[in-house]
């Protein structure tokens, strides 16, 4: 793996002396993402309570969730194409407005006193469709507002905000539901999307690379194929996506079987609440750690951290004492919190800007698509052989597959890039652009322009790994 020496322009400072929040564009992006994430974190608990109260049926809740999930999965690749063809800022802004309207409608429906399940399901489908176009824009927006070594810190900050929102969101949802009503949680989410859209409207990003790509006449089929070609051409990427998909499937097994085991074998419903909150604390801690560590082999380190999810699955299968299960969940989710910003940074540095949204959409597609398998298979296996079998199976799979990526040459060899410090044209603030590294397969170093010219096609998670 070839590495070129550091080069510095006269009068510039090392990028680590800067902070991502000192960049005006990233500051706007960070505020918008943080606010909308907090709004989203309030909704799941409020939705579950509202639908259960209104219908008394868990099947009704599954219908509403399915109406959001199905269009999201089907349309994610097309959302990636849109994020690469058009300005991702405009796409994200438009989807924020659509989701604000959808959540406003649900909130008013719930506050009306006689909610119609069909109306809520339709609004969920609209929101799911919008999210399919919103999710792939995240990585291109970070890549366009932050460069070089600052990206890891920027992604860590976003991960920390997500962890904090997941920690505080359920508590805020409980306060709203039991004081003002579940509808106000959705109104809060709608307001958060409107604030995010307003901040995005003020955001300016560098679109030089993507505009050159967009100037060429293209077909939808070609765009989809080129995105997939980028994924397939890097062994470290597609093998890691398989591991991330397995993680999401294993997470679904834990979420499906864990509450009952906690209630019947570990001491009651409070243990499951403790497990959930411990996971949020771990996610937050892992994101903070990622911003301070710079592993020489980031993909390998992230995947090994993800393998820690076998611990809580094993603890529930035994079952271990409640305190040990809570500690295992904390450690496991810290691994996820560490992986996410590291993974996002590597993807943003390694793929040409014009394909980042498509690459990210395939990442999300595999990760989200694996979760329903866990939701479906876990209860079936538990009914047939008891809960221990699916839990132990999931623990073995997630540990072996995530740790097993170490056998892939690209995963072992992939290292961080050395930056070339240059001023950011928009602000004059010093930043860094990667100048060289060994590629995923260990070939000689290339500049970004050379890599784009030689790539099969011209461009994270949950960046699809999601807790």
WOTANOR-V579589 format. One record per residue. RES is the residue in one letter. OMEGA is omega as a letter, one per 30 degrees, with the letter a starting at -180 (* if undefined). BURIAL is 1 if it has 16 or more other ideal C-beta (glycine too) atoms within 10 Angstrom, else 0. D_CENTER is the distance of its C-alpha to the mean C-alpha in Angstrom with 2 decimals. Layout:
BEGIN
res={RES RES}
omega={OMEGA OMEGA}
burial={BURIAL BURIAL}
d_center={D_CENTER D_CENTER}
END
This chain:
BEGIN
res={X X X X X X X X X X X X X X X X X X X X X X X X X X X X X X X X X X X X X X X X X X X X X X X X X X X X X X X X X X X X X X X X X X X X X X X X X X X X X X X X X X X X X X X X X X X X X X X X X X X X X X X X X X X X X X X X X X X X X X X X X X X X X X X X X X X X X X X X X X X X X X X X X X X X X X X X X X X X X X X X X X X X X X X X X X X X X X X X X X X X X X X X X X X X X X X X X X X X X X X X X X X X X X X X X X X X X X X X X X X X X X X X X X X X X X X X X X X X X X X X X X X X X X X X X X X X X X X X X X X X X X X X X X X X X X X X X X X X X X X X X X X X X X X X X X X X X X X X X X X X X X X X X X X X X X X X X X X X X X X X X X X X X X X X X X X X X X X X X X X X X X X X X X X X X X X X X X X X X X X X X X X X X X X X X X X X X X X X X X X X X X X X X X X X X X X X X X X X X X X X X X X X X X X X X X X X X X X X X X X X X X X X X X X X X X X X X X X X X X X X X X X X X X X X X X X X X X X X X X X X X X X X X X X}
omega={a l l a l l a l a l l l l a a l l l a a l l a a l l l l a l l a a a a l l l l a l a a a a l a a a a l l a a a a l l l l l l a l l l l a a l l a a a a l l l l l a a l a a l a l l l a l a a l l l a l l a a l l a l l l a a l l l a l a l l a l l l l l l l l l l a l l a a a a a a l a l a a a a a l a l a l l l l l l l l l l l l l l l l a a a l l l l l a a a l a a a a a l l l l l l l a l l l l l l l l l l a l a l a a a a a l l a a a l a l l a l l l a a l l l l l a a a a l a a l l l l l l l l l a l l l l l a a a a a a a l l a a a a l l a a l l l l l a a l l l l l l l a l l l l a a a l l a l l a a l a a l l l a l l a l a l l l a l a a f l l a a l l l l l l l a a a l l l l l a a l l a l a l a a a a a l a a l a a l l l a l l l a a a a a a a l l l l a a a l l l l l a a a a a a l l l l l l l a a l a a a l a l l l a a a l a a a a l a l a l a l l l a a a a l a l a l a a a l l l a a l l a a l l l a l l a a a a l l a * * * * * a l a l *}
burial={0 0 0 0 0 0 0 0 0 0 0 0 0 0 1 0 0 1 0 1 0 0 1 0 1 1 1 1 1 1 0 1 1 1 1 1 1 1 1 1 1 1 1 0 1 1 1 1 1 1 1 0 0 1 1 0 0 0 0 1 1 0 1 1 1 0 1 1 1 0 1 1 1 0 1 1 1 1 1 1 1 1 1 1 1 1 1 1 1 0 1 1 1 1 1 1 0 1 1 1 1 1 1 1 1 1 1 0 1 1 0 0 0 0 1 0 1 0 0 1 1 1 1 1 1 1 1 1 1 1 1 1 1 1 1 1 1 1 1 1 1 1 1 1 1 1 1 1 1 1 1 1 1 1 1 1 1 1 1 1 1 1 1 1 1 1 1 0 1 1 0 1 1 0 0 1 1 0 0 0 1 1 1 1 1 1 1 1 1 1 1 1 1 1 1 1 1 0 1 1 0 0 1 0 1 1 1 0 1 1 0 0 1 0 0 0 0 0 0 0 0 0 1 1 0 1 1 1 0 1 1 0 0 1 1 1 1 1 1 1 1 0 1 1 1 1 1 1 1 1 1 1 1 1 1 1 1 1 1 0 1 1 0 0 1 1 0 0 0 0 1 1 0 1 1 1 1 1 1 1 1 1 1 1 1 1 1 1 1 1 1 0 0 0 1 0 1 1 1 1 1 1 1 1 1 1 1 1 1 1 1 1 1 1 1 1 1 0 1 1 0 1 0 0 1 1 1 1 1 1 1 1 1 1 1 1 1 1 1 1 1 1 1 1 1 1 1 1 1 1 1 1 1 1 1 1 1 1 1 1 1 1 1 1 1 1 1 1 1 1 1 1 0 1 0 0 1 1 1 0 1 1 0 0 0 0 1 1 0 1 1 1 1 1 1 0 1 1 1 0 1 1 1 1 1 0 0 1 0 1 1 0 1 1 1 1 1 1 1 1 1 1 0 1 0 0 0 0 0 1 1 1 1 1 1 1 1 1 1 1 0 0 0 0 1 1 0 1 0 0 1 1 0 0 1 0 1 1 1 1 1 1 1 1 1 1 1}
d_center={29.48 31.06 30.18 31.86 33.09 31.56 33.12 33.39 34.86 37.71 37.02 33.27 31.63 29.16 25.57 24.83 27.45 25.22 22.31 19.40 20.37 23.79 22.53 23.20 20.61 17.69 19.23 19.15 15.53 14.62 16.94 15.73 12.04 13.35 15.86 13.91 11.29 14.47 16.01 13.35 13.58 17.28 17.32 16.63 19.59 21.71 21.23 22.20 25.23 26.31 26.30 27.95 30.55 31.30 31.63 32.00 30.09 26.88 27.20 26.85 23.50 22.36 23.71 21.81 18.45 19.42 20.38 16.88 15.23 17.88 17.82 14.05 14.38 17.62 16.74 13.39 15.53 17.75 15.07 14.34 18.11 18.44 15.96 18.09 21.42 21.26 20.27 16.51 17.67 20.00 17.63 15.13 18.29 19.77 16.89 16.84 20.55 20.35 17.98 20.30 23.24 21.79 21.02 24.40 26.12 24.77 25.72 29.18 29.59 29.02 31.23 33.91 34.72 34.83 31.36 31.47 28.98 29.17 28.33 25.25 24.11 24.73 22.79 19.80 20.15 20.33 17.17 15.34 16.93 15.91 12.19 12.56 13.86 11.69 8.16 9.67 11.34 8.82 9.50 13.16 13.73 12.87 14.95 17.68 18.08 17.88 19.51 20.57 20.18 18.93 15.49 14.61 15.92 14.14 10.63 12.02 13.28 10.13 8.69 12.18 12.24 9.35 11.34 14.50 13.61 12.87 16.12 18.18 16.96 18.83 21.89 22.00 21.69 24.62 26.69 26.27 26.96 30.02 31.49 30.84 29.37 26.09 26.43 25.96 22.38 21.64 23.79 21.85 18.57 20.58 21.90 18.55 17.61 21.08 20.76 17.52 19.47 22.44 20.66 19.18 22.78 23.94 21.41 22.90 21.17 22.78 22.82 25.68 24.14 22.49 25.72 27.77 25.74 25.85 29.63 30.23 31.02 28.36 27.93 24.90 25.64 25.90 22.59 20.82 22.93 22.28 18.51 19.08 21.73 19.45 17.20 20.43 22.18 20.15 20.73 18.29 15.40 16.39 17.59 14.41 12.59 15.33 14.73 11.04 12.43 15.16 13.04 11.53 15.16 16.52 14.34 15.80 19.19 18.95 17.93 20.78 23.50 22.69 24.03 27.37 27.86 27.19 29.65 32.35 32.30 30.63 32.31 30.95 28.10 27.75 26.49 23.48 22.80 23.19 20.79 18.07 18.82 19.12 15.63 14.42 16.88 15.75 12.08 13.69 16.21 14.05 12.24 15.82 17.17 14.84 16.27 19.73 19.78 19.97 20.29 22.56 20.66 16.96 15.75 18.35 17.69 13.97 14.91 17.84 15.90 13.83 17.31 18.15 16.71 20.12 21.77 21.06 21.69 24.95 25.80 25.64 27.58 30.46 30.05 29.99 31.09 28.72 28.38 27.43 24.79 23.25 23.39 21.82 18.82 18.50 18.69 16.27 13.44 14.50 13.87 10.20 10.14 12.10 10.27 6.86 9.00 11.59 9.81 8.60 12.23 13.87 12.47 13.52 16.81 17.64 17.23 19.61 18.40 19.74 17.44 14.02 12.89 14.45 13.09 9.43 10.62 12.19 9.25 7.55 11.20 12.06 9.37 10.10 13.68 14.32 13.81 16.90 19.00 18.60 19.45 22.49 23.80 23.55 26.14 28.33 28.52 29.13 31.95 33.51 33.33 32.03 28.67 29.23 29.04 25.53 24.21 26.00 25.02 21.28 21.83 23.77 21.41 18.25 20.46 22.39 19.78 17.31 20.37 22.16 20.07 22.37 25.02 23.44 25.22 22.37 20.12 23.13 24.24 21.20 21.77 20.80 22.54 25.41 25.30 28.06 28.39 29.11 29.27 26.65 28.91 27.69 28.26 30.36 28.14 27.97 24.85 24.28 23.85 23.52 26.88 26.95 25.63 26.28 24.22 22.19 25.49 27.59 29.48 30.90 29.05 28.38 27.72 24.83 27.57 29.06 25.83 25.19 28.80 28.76 25.45 25.92 24.08 23.66 18.06 6.53 3.99 3.73 4.39 4.62 5.59 5.55 8.64}
END
